[in-house]
């Protein structure tokens, strides 16, 4: 049975308290933190320790539990649910992190381990992630800046922005614009029901790129020359390509899919919009 260590820090006086404690993090440890409401910020350092600072109400108790390789941070209250809590947590750079919130804005910076972030309502910001990034949000904006691993994002309502990423990217959202800027990936799959999609980055010869929206525009901005087999589908929209790509399509029937080859045709690109403009532009 794994040994368990539990730290309980509670206020005794005053209406507001700050908890500040540091515990050892064993090799391969993972942080798990859930916040009902408030904010969460996770940063990193070179120490094999986890530091937890939290601003919270006097009746809230911050629990830091270490069960083997899992360090769990959560709050409770003797009566009722905890109030707003603002966390500032520092972890080892290579640590895996799981953060969740109900009504919480979450920021995670420079985490090198795998990262999972979930929020019902609140904005999510991730910077310079080193491992796999999994994000799930019901309502709130999502911004990922930097990253060298796989990025998978699922959302219902809110805009998604990804910049300076270097790995596989998959985004699925219901309502919101999706913007990718300065990305390098050989596997991109973007889907939104109601929103515009903008992709600004490289197209690699071995890559697959699928950008689809139901109600919105799709804009692909890449450098020329381009080597790709391109498939375009729109029911009640339009298509236009920059002259540098040498593409001219005659008007087609509604709902038809048309394909053409640019250069060697090495990459595979699928662009779809039910009722919106599809644009292939030169960077």
PyMOL commands that set and color helices and strands:
alter all, ss='L'
color gray80, all
select helices_A, chain A and resi 243-245
alter helices_A, ss='H'
color red, helices_A
select strands_A, chain A and resi 4-10+16-24+30-45+49-57+60-67+70-77+85-92+96-109+115-121+124-127+133-139+142-145+151-157+160-163+169-175+178-183+187-194+197-201+208-215+218-222+228-234+238-241+257-262+267-273+277-282
alter strands_A, ss='S'
color yellow, strands_A
deselect
rebuild
show_as cartoon
